[in-house]
């Protein structure tokens, strides 16, 4: 369990350039910083997270939904801390009450940290916490053109199914590496080395942490590898539709 104020995986997570980062639980006191972070995001990033933009600020109802349900057990939220200790991203695991061992994953990284490996580090931290909680597989809804988020999710384990929840949105199941996913269905294993952006869920008042970055943010070097992984996700899942 993640306890309030406890730094998790400190020193074990690194950005692409080798600098360390860490995660800690989201707490009520983060409300102001979380709001400011959302409002700093570009309209494109806001849309991919929430399927809307906030030209006039984030409504209280949205903020309540991001803070109030967090209990560290059924709704886990982790803040990614950069090398200087400042918050640069937030990720979530929301357990599925009707399907034991599963949780919905979402994550978002500040625009200024796109292309640094921050999203990949946050995704890894969430997957580790999921395994500690006995969660074997993750679900996520991601924009179909969000190649970077698809690549991060694929790097966490095995992509087992794909549905189109609504036009332009993938519904995915990702069985975490080390989990029990040998049920006879064809699996798609995709290698690590993926880059990050934002991924998330299409519920919570249309909240969606998935965001498609500009090309230079979605596929920072090595560009070819990130593009290849993202293409493999998209092409393989399309064949299994």
Residue, then its C-alpha position, 0 to 999 in steps of 0.5 A: x500500500x502507498x502511504x501518505x507522504x511516503x516516497x516510493x521507488x526513490x532512486x530506482x526510476x530514471x529519466x532518459x538522460x539518466x537523472x533520477x526521479x521518484x514518485x509519492x502519493x497524491x495528497x489533498x494539499x496537492x489540489x492547487x498544484x494539480x489545478x495549476x499543472x492542468x491549466x499550464x497544459x496546452x489545449x491539445x494535452x488538456x483535450x486528450x486528458x479530459x476530452x475538453x479544454x479549460x480556457x476559463x480554468x478547471x471546474x471544481x467538479x473536475x478537481x473534486x473527482x481528481x482528489x476526493x476518491x483517492x484512498x491509496x487502496x482502491x484509487x491510487x494516485x502517484x505524483x512523479x517528482x523530477x530530479x529537483x523534487x518538483x512535481x512533473x506528472x501524475x498517474x492513477x490506478x483505479x481498481x475495478x470492483x467487479x473484476x478482481x486483479x484489474x485496475x484502470x491506469x492513467x497518467x499525464x506528464x507536464x508539457x515541459x517534460x514531454x520527451x524526457x522519459x518521464x511518462x515511461x518512468x511514471x508508467x513503470x512506477x504505476x505498474x510496480x505499484x499495481x503488482x504490489x497491490x495484487x493487480x495482474x492487468x490494467x485497462x486504459x482508453x487511449x486516443x488512437x493517434x496517441x502513439x507515445x502513450x500506446x507505446x508506454x502501455x505496451x512496454x509494461x506487459x502484454x496487450x491482450x485485447x482492443x476495442x473501440x469504445x468510441x470513434x478515435x478511442x482504443x480500449x486496451x487491456x495490458x497484462x503486466x509482466x510477471x502477471x498471470x495472463x496465459x489464458x490461451x488467447x493470442x498475445x501481442x508482446x511489444x518491446x520496451x524502449x517506448x517513449x511517453x506522453x499521456x494515457x488514461x481513461x474515458x470515464x470520470x466525467x470524460x476524463x482521459x489522461x491520454x494525449x497526443x503530443x507534437x511529433x518532436x515530443x511524442x518521438x524524441x530520440x531515438x525517433x526510429x525506435x519510438x515510431x517502430x514500437x508505436x506502429x507495432x502497437x497500432x498495426x498489430x491491434x488493428x489486425x486483431x480487431 
